[in-house]
Amino acid sequence: AVDGVEWSVVKPLLDEGKLPAIARLMNRGMYGYIESMRPTYSPLIWTSVATGKNAAKHGIDHFVYEIFENGKKELRYFTSGHRKTKAFWNILSDYDQVVHSIGWWMTYPVEPINGIMVSQTNTSDVIKDSNEGLWKGTLLKGVEDQVYPNDQQNHIMGILEEVDGSIDDLTRRIFGEPPHPLNQFSRLMWDKTAWAVRADVTYERVAKEILSSNEPFDMLAVYFGLTDIVGHRFWRYAYPKEFKFRPDINQLENFSQIINDAYIYADQVIGEIVAMAPENATIIVLSDHGMHAINKQGRFAPTAPPLQTNSGGHMDAPPGFFIAAGTGVRKSGGPAGGSLDLSTLPTVGTMPDVLPTILLLRDIPLGEDMDGSPMRSILELDLIAEKGIQYVPTHDTDTWLAGRHKRQRDAIDQTERLEQLRSLGYIK
């Protein structure tokens, strides 16, 4: 899961040979657009990917929900207990398959699964007095139920501490050192971006540690969000001709390559993970939506409201990025650069189609109550004929439905977290 990847950014980098891992996957698999959803809120879309269902059935339609207490409106974060239906980590566990979920949306507090779960933590009442910022895709020290099994939490937090201790070096390794001093607005954009490196590198290291153990598993899912964040903050620097008021020359030299650098880093991580995976693995890489220029007439003043400081957006649901390769996947035979024509790329499916496709590959029945269906166009026809498509009425059991309420914690209003969501354009 690589948030916010846009095909129009990918193509020139492919042409220049700067995304070798993605090119290799394209050359041995199928690729194209995947339809996004509206509204393009990450919790909604990634939960649809995980469940095979639309928001009306899975229950996560935003980052936050409203309650009224003492006569005033309060915003609370959705948590895993608000999800009304099973996700892939529950379903594979039910079938005694080993599944690891690293950094996926709406997984805090964690659930008991047949594998390792590292949550993307929002908040809980146990950190009511915390002074730490609460960011998209993060872990928080001293908070329980972020890792399953529980005896792995201290170890995972140790990885987080290692990343924290080297974050400046890691950031320079990905983006380099800006050659000029940052002006006030660029500093604002950078300060609202650098935290995403911490999350991605932490999840990267956890995934690699799982793979390096050589313990058998059936599915490993890992989420990365840096590509989305730099797109929101720095689209105007990468594509200044699309905007009436462009950054000055020094700031362009500082940040014109930052989006490309984030994509190159994502490609590097994808390549390393694929290299560590079993030879017979099926690899799926997808984004929840694309991205394009917004606020084209904006002045981008540091004092402007948050929604007017972003230059990249996706609320009109541009299609996402999709590649599949490996066991059970057809080979397109098409180019991975050069003559690749984005206008003729096929649409391979929708977000709720991802889980039914995975279940078919894993010999698990689909739920009749799922909104998605297997992506037949990307799968080997012999595989579909051999396996057939089996169904059960639902994977949701009364026991699971009753148990989810134990995880349905009210999340406390954390000013920094809410401000971050406003600055990304997700809430007003």
N, C-alpha and C positions, 0 to 999 in steps of 0.2 A: 504494500500500500504506500504509494508515493503521492502525497497530496498536491493537487493543483498543477500537475504536469500538463503542459500545453504543446500540442504537436507542432505548431508554428515555431516554437523555440527549439524543439528537438531536431527538426529537419536540417537547418543550417549547421548545427553541431555534428549531425551525422555526416553531412557533406564534407566537413573538415576533418573527419576521422576522430572526433573528440569524445564520442560515446561508443567505445568499442564493445562494451558488454551488451548494450541495447542492440547494436548492430548484429552481434552474433546471435542473439535470441530471435531477432527478426528474420535472419537468414535461415534459421532452422525451425521456424514456427509460423504462427498466424498473428496478424496485428491489424489494428484499425481504431476507429472511434468507438466509444461506448457511451450510450446516452446517459446524460446526467439527470438530475431531478430538481424540481423547484419546491420550496426554496433550497438553494445550494448551501445548506448548513451541514458542516462536516458530521456532527453527531447523527443527523437524520440519514445522510447518504451512507456513511460507513456502517450504520446499524442495518440498513437495507441490504448492503453487501453481505453482512454477517448472518442475516436471518432469511434472506430470500423473500422478504415481505416489504410492503410499503408502510409508511409511517402510521397510517390508520390502524394497522394491525400490530406493529411493534411498539408504538406508543411514544417514540422519541422524535418530536417534531421540531426541536430547537436546541440551543445550548441550555436555556433556562426556561422556567415556568413561573407563573405568577401565583401568589397567594395573598390573602388579605388578613392582616393581623392588626388588632388595635386600631382599626379604622384606616389603615394605610396599606398601600401595595408593597409587597416584598418580592424580590427576585430570588429564586433558588435554582441551583444547578440540578439537572437531571443526573441520576446515578444509575448503576446497573440494575437496581431493584425496580426502576420504573419501566424497564423493558418487559413487554408483555408476552414474549415468546422466546423460544430457545434460539441460540446462535450456534455457529459451527462448532465452537468449543464444547458446548453441551451435547450436541448431536453426535459428534465423533466419539466423545467420551462414553455415551450410552452404548455405542457399538464396540467398546473395548479398544478403540484406536487411540494412539498416543498423539495428543495435539498440544502445541505450544502457541500461546498468544502473547505477543510482546508489543505493548504500547497502543493497543487498539482502543478506539473511542468507546466510551460508556462501559468501561470494565471495572470501575471503582464503585463499591468495594468488590474485591475479587470473588470469584466463585470456585468451589471445589471442582476440578476437572482432572482428567487423566493425563496430566502433563504439567507444564509450568505456565502460569499466567502472571505477567507483569502489567499492572494497570496503568492507564493514563489517568492520573488522579486529579479530581477537581477539588472537593473539599468535604469536610465533615465537622460535626460539632466538637470533635476532639482537638481541632486546631483553631478554635474560635479566636484565640488570642495570639495566633502566629503573626509575626511580622514579615514572613517571607512572601514574595510575590507568587501568585498562583497562575501558572501559564499553561497554554495549550501544550499538551504532550509532555508533562513533567512528572517527576516524583518528588515527594516531600519527606524530609527527614523527620523521624519520630511519629509517623502516622501509621497505625495498624491497617491491615487488610489491603495493602497495596500489592502484595506478592503471595502467590499460592504455589507450592505449599508454604506455610508460614515459616518453617525453619529455613527457608531460602531468603527471607527478607533481609537479614543482616548482611548476607553475602552480596545481594543486589545493591544494597545501599553502599557497600564498600566500593562497588564499581562506580556508582554515582559520585562518591567522594573523589575517586581517582580522576574522573572527568572534570569535576569542579576544580581540582588542583592544577589542571593543565588547560583550562578553557581558553585562555588567551593564545597559547601556542596552537591549539587546535583550530581556532578561528583564523589565525594567520595562515595556517597550512591550507585551509580551504580557499580563503579569499585574498591572501597576500596582505601587504601593508599599504594603506592609502598613501599616495605620494604627496598629497597636499593636506593642510589642516581642514578639518570638517567645519562647514558653516553651521549655523544654529539648526536649520531645518534638516540637513543631512545627519547631524548628530542625533536629532530626534528619531529619524528613521532607523539609524543604526542601533540606537539603544533599544528600540522596539523590535529588533531582529535578532540580535546576538544570542539571546536566551535560547532560540530554537536549535542552535548548534548543540547545546548541552543535552537536550532531549534526544536528538537524532543519534549522537555519538553514544549515548548511554544505551539506547535500544540496539544499536549496531553491535556493541560489544557483548550484550547479553545474547543476542542471536548467534554470534560467532562462537561464544562459549558453549552454547547448546550443541552446535554443529561439531565443534572440536572434540566433544566428549565421545563421539561415535556411538552414542546410545541410539538404538533404532527408534524411529518416530514415523508417524503417518502424515502429519501436517505441521508446518511451521509458518505462522503469519506474523509479520512485523510491519509496523507503521512508521513512516518518516514524514515530517511536516515542513522541513526547511524550504523546499521548493515553493510551497504555497506562500510562506511568509515573505520571502524576498520578492515574489511576484507582486504581492500587495504593495509593498513599500517602495520598490525600486523600478517599476515598469517605465516610469518617465525617464530614468537614467539610461536604461537599455534601449529605449525607442523614443528619443526626444522629439523626432519629427512629428510625432502624433499629437504633440501638445503645443498649445499657444505660448505658454510660459515655460521655457526649458531651463534646466539647471545650468549654472555657469560652467565654464570650461574646466575649471579645477575640480568641481564636483563630478562632472562627467568623467574626468580621468580617474577619479577615486572609485566610481561605482558603475561605470558603463558595462563592466563584465560581471557584476555580482550575480545576476541571474544565471548566466552561463556557468559561472563557477559552482553555483549550487547544483545545477544539473550534472556537471562533470563529477562532483562529489557523489551525487546519488548514483551515477553510473558506476563509479569505482566501487561503491558499497555493494551494488547489485552484482557486479562481476565477482567480487570476493565471496559473497554468500553463495552464488551459483557454483563457484569452484569448490566450495566446501560441501555442497549438497551431494547426496548419492547420485550415481550416474543415471539411474532410472527415474530421477525426479521429474515431475511436471512443474514447470515454473510459470507463475502468473504474475505479471507486473501491471498494475492499473492505478489510475488516478480517479478521483471522484468528480472532477470537472476540469475544463481548461481554464484559460484566463486571457484577458485582453485589456486594452487601455480604458480607463474611466476618468472622469473629471478632466476632460481634455481642455476645457477652458479655465480650469482652476489656477489660482495664483500660488497655491501650496505654501502658505505662510505658516510658520511654526505655531502661531496663536490660533490658527483656524480650527474649527470643530473637527473631531476625529474623522468623520466620514469624508471630510474634504482634504485630508492629507494623504490618502491612498491614491495611487495612480494605476493600480491593477485591480481588476475585479472579475466577478463571475456570477453575479446574482441573476443574470438572464440565462444561466445554465448552458454555457458552451460545453460541447461533448468532452468526455474524458479520454485518456490515453490507455490503450490496452495492448498487451502482448501476451501470448501463451506459447510455450515451446516444451518439447520433451514428450514423455510417454503419453500416448493417447491423443496427441495434437497433430493435426494435418500440417504439412509444409506448404506455405503459400507459393514459394518459388519466386516471389517478387523481390524488388531491390530494397536494400536498407540504406538508401542514400542515393546521391547522384540523380537518377531519373525518377526518384520517388515523387509522386504527384499527390499532394494532400487533398486535392479536389476529387480524386477518385478513390480515396481510401474507403473501404467498406465500414458500415456500422455493424459491429459483431453482436451487439446485445444491449441490455439495460443493466443497471446496478443490481436489481433483484435476481437477475439471471446467473450471477456469479456462483452463489451457493448451490443451486441445483446442478450446475456444471461440475462443481467439486464433488458433490455427493455421488453423481454418476461415476466419476473417476474413481471414487473410493468404495464403490459397490454398496452404497447405502441408499435405501429407498427415499424418494422425495416425499415431502408432505403435500397432500392434496390442497392444503390451505395456503401454500406458498403462492406468491404472485409471479415469481419468475419461473423460467423453464430452461433446460440445458441449452447452451449455445451450440446448436448442431453444426453451424457453419465452420466452427474451428476444430471440431472433433473428428477423428478418423471414423469413417462410416462403418468400418468393420467393428470398431469398438462398440458403437451404439447397437449394432445388430447382435453382437455377441452378448453384451451385458443386458440388453433390453432396458426399459425404464420402468422400475418398480415404484409403487406408491404405498404410503400408509395415510390414513386420514389426517393425522397430525403427529408431530413429534412432542407436542406439549402435553406433559402428564399432570395429573392433579397434584401430585407430590411436588413437582417443580414449581407449578403455579403458586402453590401455597407457600413454598419456601422463599420465593423472591421478595416477599414483603419484609423479611428480616433484613434485606439489604436496601430497603427503600428509605434511606436516610434523608432527612431534610438537610440540604447544604446551606451553610451560613453565607450571608452576603459578605464577600470579600471585595473591598473597593478596588484593589489593584486588578483582580481577575476580571471584574465587570468592566473596568476601564479598558483592559486589553481587548475584550470582545467588542466594545464600542469602537475602538481605534481600528479594528479590522473590518468594521462595517456590518457586524452581525447583530448588534442590538443598538437601539437609539437611547 
